[in-house]
Amino acid sequence: MRQHRLNLPLNPLRAFAIASRHKTFTAAARELGVSQVAISRQIAILENYLNVSLFERGTRSAKLTEVGRAFGLEISGLFDDLESATQKIINQETQSTVSLRVYPTFAHHWLMPRLSDFAARYPDIRIRFDTRVEPLDFRGTHLDVAIQLGNGTWRDARSRKLFDEEVDVFCAQSYLEKLQSPPDLARLSDYDLLHARYRRRSWEQWAEAVGADISRHRSMEFDTSLLTFSAAEQGFGMAIGQLGLLDGSLRSGRLMRPFQRPIQTGAAFYVVWPTATSVNTKTRRFIDWLLEQVGEAPEFFQPGADKPRRAKLASAAPDF
């Protein structure tokens, strides 16, 4: 007969295991980074679950009961073993993985089409994508490296430029066919302009630079640039996009540039890595590979340092 398993209250058990080791709520709260009240509440939940008293609470102190002392000795070592096993798995995963912060649009349009080349060269290295769009701060994160848009200055970090940000108007051929006349900058306000929420001023900057008027226009707004470019490919209207990112869509004919009026924004895409910790070998390989993709000199390894390995895999590496 199969034994019925208990639905164990793991958070209260952990709070009690640490409190029983220190014999005070204060020290347990300090170790877990919570308040004494939170520790007391968790232990009360466990006491209700077990229907026993684990601590005798006084006005200003709490003391282990005999049952609590015995139970603490039983479980404290179990949580140590659990934490040790978990840390071992994390370390094993980290040893073979590069944790990368990258914009979803950059990952989809630029990085993913090239990544099979990196995988062929370094089959033992995996890339873990973090696509959150928020200010970069390596402190308190597990990030190894990031690809960011900016001016090259990030706190406690080094960076190398990949390429400058140059933007232009993109749309699908199917959208131009709906207009029934050649695209005309003077009529830009009559067209459907697609906006990305994180890049709300892109159209204004481009229009100002080329002398176009968009004071009155029809518009659609999307949460991300990825959705905005997808809408442009499907013929919903015109979008501002980055040259370099959308080259694949241009080559395939999914998008075209109706005005051919690119402008430089003054920003650039950079590969960025922290200076507070040493850069491990797998991350160095990835950074140098990124720089190679844009024709820049390596940061860490001399060219040809791993030539034998590349020669062996040359037939498997696609030509992008």
C-alpha positions as CSV (number, residue, x, y, z in Angstrom):
1,M,0.0,0.0,0.0
2,R,1.4,3.4,-1.0
3,Q,2.3,5.6,2.0
4,H,0.5,8.9,2.2
5,R,3.0,11.8,1.9
6,L,2.8,14.8,4.2
7,N,2.3,18.2,2.6
8,L,5.3,19.7,4.6
9,P,5.4,23.4,5.3
10,L,9.0,23.9,4.1
11,N,9.4,27.7,4.8
12,P,8.3,27.3,8.5
13,L,10.5,24.2,8.8
14,R,13.5,26.2,7.5
15,A,12.8,29.1,9.8
16,F,12.6,26.8,12.7
17,A,15.8,24.9,11.8
18,I,17.8,28.1,11.7
19,A,16.1,29.5,14.9
20,S,16.8,26.2,16.8
21,R,20.5,26.3,15.8
22,H,20.9,29.9,17.0
23,K,18.4,29.5,19.9
24,T,17.1,33.0,19.2
25,F,14.7,34.6,16.8
26,T,17.0,37.6,16.4
27,A,19.9,35.7,15.0
28,A,17.6,33.6,12.8
29,A,16.0,36.8,11.4
30,R,19.5,38.3,10.8
31,E,20.6,35.2,8.8
32,L,17.5,35.1,6.7
33,G,17.3,38.8,6.2
34,V,13.7,39.1,7.7
35,S,12.2,40.5,10.8
36,Q,11.9,38.7,14.2
37,V,8.1,38.9,13.8
38,A,8.4,37.0,10.5
39,I,10.4,34.3,12.2
40,S,8.0,34.0,15.0
41,R,5.0,33.8,12.6
42,Q,6.7,31.0,10.6
43,I,7.4,29.0,13.7
44,A,3.8,29.5,14.9
45,I,2.6,28.1,11.6
46,L,4.8,25.0,12.2
47,E,3.6,24.6,15.8
48,N,0.0,24.6,14.6
49,Y,0.9,22.1,11.9
50,L,2.6,19.8,14.4
51,N,0.2,20.6,17.3
52,V,3.2,21.0,19.7
53,S,5.1,23.9,21.3
54,L,8.6,24.3,19.9
55,F,9.5,27.6,21.7
56,E,8.4,29.0,25.0
57,R,7.8,32.7,24.4
58,G,8.5,35.2,27.1
59,T,8.1,39.0,27.2
60,R,11.5,39.6,25.6
61,S,12.8,36.2,24.8
62,A,12.0,32.8,23.4
63,K,13.4,29.5,24.7
64,L,13.4,26.1,23.0
65,T,11.2,23.4,24.6
66,E,12.5,19.9,25.0
67,V,10.4,18.8,22.0
68,G,11.8,21.8,20.0
69,R,15.4,21.0,20.9
70,A,15.1,17.4,19.9
71,F,13.2,18.3,16.7
72,G,15.8,20.9,15.8
73,L,18.7,18.4,16.1
74,E,16.8,16.1,13.7
75,I,16.1,18.6,10.9
76,S,18.9,21.2,11.0
77,G,21.3,18.9,9.3
78,L,18.8,18.0,6.6
79,F,18.5,21.6,5.5
80,D,22.3,21.9,5.4
81,D,22.4,18.8,3.1
82,L,19.6,20.2,1.0
83,E,21.4,23.6,0.6
84,S,24.7,21.9,-0.2
85,A,23.1,19.7,-2.9
86,T,21.4,22.7,-4.4
87,Q,24.6,24.7,-4.4
88,K,26.4,21.9,-6.1
89,I,23.8,21.8,-8.9
90,I,24.0,25.6,-9.3
91,N,27.8,25.4,-9.5
92,Q,27.7,22.7,-12.1
93,E,25.2,24.6,-14.2
94,T,27.2,27.8,-13.9
95,Q,30.5,26.2,-15.0
96,S,29.1,25.5,-18.5
97,T,26.7,28.4,-18.9
98,V,27.1,32.1,-19.9
99,S,24.3,34.2,-18.4
100,L,23.6,37.0,-20.9
101,R,21.4,40.1,-20.6
102,V,20.2,41.0,-24.0
103,Y,17.2,42.9,-25.5
104,P,14.6,40.6,-27.1
105,T,14.8,42.4,-30.4
106,F,18.6,42.1,-30.6
107,A,18.4,38.4,-29.6
108,H,15.8,37.6,-32.2
109,H,17.1,39.6,-35.2
110,W,20.8,39.7,-34.7
111,L,22.1,37.1,-32.2
112,M,20.0,34.0,-32.9
113,P,20.8,33.8,-36.6
114,R,24.5,33.8,-35.8
115,L,24.5,31.7,-32.6
116,S,24.8,28.3,-34.3
117,D,28.3,29.3,-35.3
118,F,29.2,29.8,-31.6
119,A,27.6,26.5,-30.7
120,A,29.6,24.7,-33.3
121,R,32.9,26.2,-32.1
122,Y,32.2,25.7,-28.4
123,P,29.6,22.9,-28.0
124,D,30.3,22.7,-24.2
125,I,29.2,26.3,-23.6
126,R,25.5,27.2,-23.3
127,I,24.0,30.7,-23.3
128,R,21.2,31.5,-20.8
129,F,19.2,34.5,-22.0
130,D,17.9,37.2,-19.7
131,T,15.7,39.5,-21.7
132,R,14.5,41.9,-19.1
133,V,14.5,45.6,-20.2
134,E,15.8,47.4,-17.2
135,P,18.9,49.5,-16.2
136,L,22.0,47.3,-16.1
137,D,23.6,46.7,-12.7
138,F,25.8,43.6,-12.3
139,R,25.7,43.8,-8.5
140,G,23.3,41.3,-6.9
141,T,22.8,39.4,-10.2
142,H,24.2,36.2,-11.7
143,L,24.9,37.9,-15.1
144,D,28.2,37.2,-16.8
145,V,27.8,39.6,-19.7
146,A,25.3,41.9,-21.4
147,I,24.6,43.5,-24.8
148,Q,23.3,47.0,-24.2
149,L,22.4,50.2,-26.1
150,G,24.1,53.3,-24.7
151,N,27.2,55.4,-24.7
152,G,29.7,52.9,-23.4
153,T,29.6,53.9,-19.7
154,W,28.1,51.5,-17.1
155,R,28.9,51.3,-13.4
156,D,31.6,48.8,-12.4
157,A,31.9,47.4,-15.9
158,R,34.0,47.4,-19.1
159,S,32.6,47.5,-22.5
160,R,33.4,47.2,-26.2
161,K,31.4,48.7,-29.0
162,L,29.7,46.3,-31.5
163,F,28.2,48.9,-33.8
164,D,26.6,52.3,-33.9
165,E,22.8,52.6,-33.8
166,E,21.6,53.8,-37.2
167,V,17.8,54.0,-37.7
168,D,15.5,54.3,-40.7
169,V,11.9,53.7,-41.7
170,F,10.9,50.1,-42.5
171,C,7.7,48.6,-43.9
172,A,6.5,45.7,-46.0
173,Q,6.0,45.8,-49.7
174,S,2.3,44.9,-49.1
175,Y,1.8,48.1,-47.1
176,L,3.3,50.2,-49.9
177,E,0.9,48.6,-52.4
178,K,-2.0,49.7,-50.2
179,L,-0.9,53.4,-50.6
180,Q,-1.4,53.3,-54.4
181,S,1.3,55.9,-54.9
182,P,5.0,56.1,-54.3
183,P,6.0,56.8,-50.7
184,D,6.4,60.6,-50.1
185,L,8.0,62.2,-47.0
186,A,5.7,65.2,-47.5
187,R,2.7,62.8,-46.9
188,L,4.1,61.0,-43.9
189,S,1.3,62.2,-41.7
190,D,-1.1,60.3,-43.9
191,Y,0.6,57.0,-43.2
192,D,0.2,54.4,-40.4
193,L,3.1,54.8,-38.1
194,L,3.9,52.0,-35.7
195,H,5.4,52.8,-32.3
196,A,7.3,50.7,-29.6
197,R,6.5,51.7,-26.0
198,Y,10.1,51.7,-25.0
199,R,11.1,53.8,-28.0
200,R,8.4,56.4,-28.0
201,R,10.6,59.2,-29.3
202,S,12.2,57.3,-32.2
203,W,9.7,58.7,-34.8
204,E,10.1,62.2,-33.5
205,Q,13.9,62.1,-33.6
206,W,14.0,60.6,-37.1
207,A,11.3,63.0,-38.5
208,E,13.1,66.0,-37.0
209,A,16.4,64.9,-38.5
210,V,15.0,64.4,-42.0
211,G,12.6,67.4,-41.9
212,A,9.4,65.4,-42.0
213,D,6.1,66.4,-40.3
214,I,4.3,63.8,-38.2
215,S,2.3,66.2,-36.1
216,R,-0.9,64.5,-37.2
217,H,-0.8,60.8,-38.1
218,R,-2.5,57.5,-37.5
219,S,-0.6,55.3,-35.1
220,M,-0.5,51.9,-33.4
221,E,1.6,51.3,-30.2
222,F,3.1,48.0,-29.1
223,D,4.8,46.9,-25.9
224,T,8.0,45.8,-27.6
225,S,10.1,46.6,-30.6
226,L,9.8,42.9,-31.5
227,L,6.0,43.2,-31.9
228,T,6.4,46.5,-33.7
229,F,8.7,45.0,-36.4
230,S,6.5,42.0,-36.7
231,A,3.5,44.3,-37.3
232,A,5.5,46.1,-40.0
233,E,6.4,42.8,-41.7
234,Q,2.7,41.9,-41.8
235,G,1.8,45.2,-43.5
236,F,0.2,47.2,-40.7
237,G,2.3,50.3,-41.3
238,M,5.7,51.9,-41.1
239,A,8.2,51.4,-38.2
240,I,11.4,53.0,-37.1
241,G,14.1,50.2,-36.9
242,Q,17.8,49.8,-36.5
243,L,20.0,49.0,-39.5
244,G,22.2,46.1,-38.5
245,L,19.4,44.4,-36.6
246,L,17.0,44.2,-39.5
247,D,19.4,43.3,-42.3
248,G,18.1,39.8,-42.4
249,S,14.5,41.0,-43.0
250,L,15.8,43.4,-45.7
251,R,17.7,40.6,-47.5
252,S,14.7,38.3,-47.4
253,G,12.3,40.9,-48.7
254,R,10.1,40.8,-45.6
255,L,10.9,44.5,-45.0
256,M,12.1,47.4,-47.2
257,R,13.2,51.0,-46.6
258,P,10.8,53.2,-48.5
259,F,12.7,56.5,-48.0
260,Q,16.3,55.5,-47.6
261,R,17.0,58.3,-45.1
262,P,19.0,56.7,-42.3
263,I,20.2,58.7,-39.3
264,Q,22.7,58.0,-36.5
265,T,21.2,58.4,-33.0
266,G,24.5,58.9,-31.2
267,A,24.1,55.6,-29.2
268,A,25.6,52.2,-30.0
269,F,25.3,48.6,-29.1
270,Y,28.0,47.4,-26.7
271,V,29.1,44.1,-25.1
272,V,29.4,44.8,-21.4
273,W,31.0,42.8,-18.6
274,P,31.5,43.3,-14.8
275,T,34.9,44.5,-13.4
276,A,34.0,43.5,-9.8
277,T,34.6,39.8,-10.5
278,S,37.1,38.0,-12.8
279,V,35.8,37.1,-16.2
280,N,35.8,33.3,-16.7
281,T,37.0,31.6,-19.8
282,K,33.6,30.7,-21.2
283,T,32.5,34.4,-21.0
284,R,35.8,35.5,-22.6
285,R,35.2,33.2,-25.5
286,F,31.7,34.6,-26.0
287,I,32.8,38.2,-25.8
288,D,35.6,37.6,-28.3
289,W,33.1,35.8,-30.6
290,L,30.7,38.7,-30.5
291,L,33.6,41.1,-31.4
292,E,34.6,38.8,-34.3
293,Q,31.1,38.9,-35.7
294,V,31.4,42.7,-36.2
295,G,35.0,42.6,-37.4
296,E,36.5,43.9,-34.2
297,A,39.8,42.7,-32.6
298,P,39.4,40.3,-29.8
299,E,39.5,41.4,-26.2
300,F,41.0,38.4,-24.5
301,F,42.5,35.8,-26.8
302,Q,45.0,36.3,-29.7
303,P,43.6,35.5,-33.2
304,G,44.2,31.9,-34.1
305,A,44.7,30.8,-30.5
306,D,42.1,28.1,-31.0
307,K,42.7,27.6,-34.7
308,P,43.0,23.7,-34.6
309,R,39.6,23.5,-33.0
310,R,38.1,25.8,-35.5
311,A,39.6,24.0,-38.4
312,K,38.1,20.7,-37.1
313,L,34.7,22.3,-37.0
314,A,34.9,24.4,-40.1
315,S,32.7,22.2,-42.2
316,A,29.9,22.4,-39.5
317,A,30.1,26.2,-39.1
318,P,27.6,28.0,-41.3
319,D,28.6,31.1,-43.3
320,F,26.6,34.2,-42.2
